[in-house]
Amino acid sequence: MTGHSTDRPPGEGWTRRKVLLGLGAGLMLPRPAAGETPLQQSSLRAKRAAEAAAAFTWPETDDRGHRLAPPSARFSPFTVPRPVPDLQLTPLQVGGEVPAFTGSKGVLLHFWAPWCSPCLRELPLIVAGSKAAGLTLAAVSTDTRILFVRFFCYRLQIPQTTVFIKKNIGEGGDLLLGGVLPTTLVVDPAGQVRARAIGEVDWRSPENWKPVLKWCG
């Protein structure tokens, strides 16, 4: 499910204007009104996140003309929550801080790599949607070449504060990731992984944001 090697973002639809439009789309949507139930507020946040993601053009091919499969990954909840992997992360931004996986509102933990075409197509959408929904996102590159990762973040206009380099992963962590990129884990405030999506998720659908908001909201 990983993509072909590439040295620039897939497709022709990636422009600075469209990236910034996606990142800012959620800010223009109405905030929850007083008196709304938590379920109504969660649904509104899911819609806000999906609309922010939908602001992006969705390339159907990579830069070499290879057709990319439509995103089809769904979140599967764990019957028994699993501890978040013992990650050793390095912030891509100099002086940046690694998010706390316990005691927070929860974290959307997303694993990707610059050489994975589906990852490059998905990354701007999950960044824009997470910001619109007010979620904490940690986009972890499994490629440890810092300058290489920075190049792609620049090309995709991804804030470096959101991106981290995976130096190491504790016992069982690779098994939890499923050996596939991209992979996304939903981590609750207690540091427990509640759900996992293996492969590319269609973040333009509000339904795919609802399990995230259930545990990270």
N, C-alpha and C positions, 0 to 999 in steps of 0.2 A: 504493500500500500504506500510505500515511499515512492517519491517521484524520480525523474531523471536528473542527472547532473545539470546544473545551470549556473550561469554567472550573472544573471540579471533576473528581475521578477518576471513571472510568466505573463504572456499576453500583452496586449497593447493598451489595456484600460487603466493602467496604473499611472496616475499623474499626481503631482503635489496637491492640486486643487481638490481632486476627488478624495484623497486621503484626509485632508483637513476637513472636508465636508463631512466625511464619515465620523471623524473624531468629535466633531462639534454637533452632530445631528441631535443627540440626546438632550443637549442643553436647550433646544428650542421647543421641546415637548412640554406639555403642561405637567406640573407637579401634582401629586395626589392631593385631593381635596380633603378638607377636614371631615371626619365622620366616616370615611371609607374604611371598610374592613381590611385586615391584613391580607386576605386573599385577593381583594380588589386591588390593593396597592401592589402586590406581587405581580398580578397580571399586567398592570400598567407598566411596571418596570421591565417585564419581559417584552412587552410591545415596544417600549422605548429602546431597549437594547437591539431588538431585531430590526427596527427602522434605521438605527445608526449603522448596523452592519449592511443593510440593504442599500445604503448610499453608494456602495462600491460596485464598479463594474466587475462582473464575475467571468474571468477568462475561462474558456473551454479548452484551450491548448496551452502547452508550455512554450518557451521561447524557441524550441526546435520543431514545433509543429506537432508534437505528440499530443494526442487527445487525452485530456484528464477525465477520469471517471467522475460522475456526479457525486457530491458528498452524501454519504449514506450512514455514517456512524451515529449511533444513539447511545445515550447514557444508560448504563445498566447499574442498578443499585446493588451494593453488597449486602447480603443477608446479615453477615456479621461485619461491622466496620473494621477496617484495618488501619494500623498506625501509619502516619505519613512516613515515607521513606526517610532514612537518615541521610539527608542530602548535604553535601558540601558545595555551597554555591558562592560564586564570585559575582558581585554586581558588575554589569557592563559599564555603567557610569562610574567614573572615578569618584570615590567618596560616597557611593551609594550604599544603601542599607538593605540587608536581606529581610524580607517580611517575616514576622513572627507567625508560626503555624499553630500556636496555641494562645488563647486569651484575646484573640481578635474576633472579627465577625466571620471568619472563614476565608479561605483562599481558593481561587481557581488556579490550579497548578497545571500549566500547559507545556508539554515537551515538543520541541521542534528542532529542525536543523536547516541551515542555509542551502544545502544541496537537495532538499526534498521539495519538489515542485508543489504538491498539495499543501505542504506546510506554508510555503510562501503565499499561496492563494488564501489560506485560512487566517494567517496571522493578523493582517490589518483588520479583519472583521471581528475577531475575538477581542482585539485591543479596543476598537471603537465601541463595541457592544458592552464590554465590561465597564468602560468609563461612563457610558450613558446610564447604566444600571447602578452605578456607584459601588462596583465590586472591586475587591483587591485581586489583581492578576499578577502571577509570576510566570513569565514566558521563559522557560529554561531551554537554552540551546545545548544539545548534546555534542555539538562541535565545539571544541575548546580553543579554536583559533580566534582570538579576540578581535584582531583587525578584520578578519574575514566576516565575522558576525556583525561588527560595526558597519562594514560596507553595506550589507544587506539591510540593516536597520535604517541606514541613511537613504538607500534607494526606495525603501517602502515607507519612509517617514514614520518609523516606529520610535516612540520615546525610549531612550536608553534606560530610563528609570524603571521601565517595565521588564527589562530583559536581564537574564542572569546566565552565567556559564556554569555548567555542571562539571565540577572537578571530580566528584566521586559520588557513589550512591551506595547506601548500606545494604546489608544482607537482605535478600528478598525484593529489593527495589526494582531490579530489572525484570523480575517475574511479574511484579505488579504492573509494570508498563506494558507487558505483553509483547515486547520485542518489536513493536511497530511504531512508526512515526507518521503523522502526529498522534499523540495520546494526551488526553485531558483528564485530570483527577479533580474531584470536588472534595475539598477538605473542610470539615466543620470547625467551629471555634475550639473544640477540644483536641484538635490535631488528628482527627480520625478521617480516613478516606471513606466517603459515603457512597460515591458512584464513580464510574469510569466510562469514558468513551474512547474506543480504540479506532483510530482513523479520523478522517476529515468530517467535521460536523457542519451542517448547514446552519450557520448562526443567523441567517435571515428569517428563520422561523421562530416565533415566540415560544413554541412548544419545546424547543431545545434549550431555552433559557430557564424554563420553569424548574427542572430538577436542580439546576445550579442555585437558583434563588431560594429553593426549599432549604438548602443546607448552608448556604453562604450569605443569605439575606440578612 
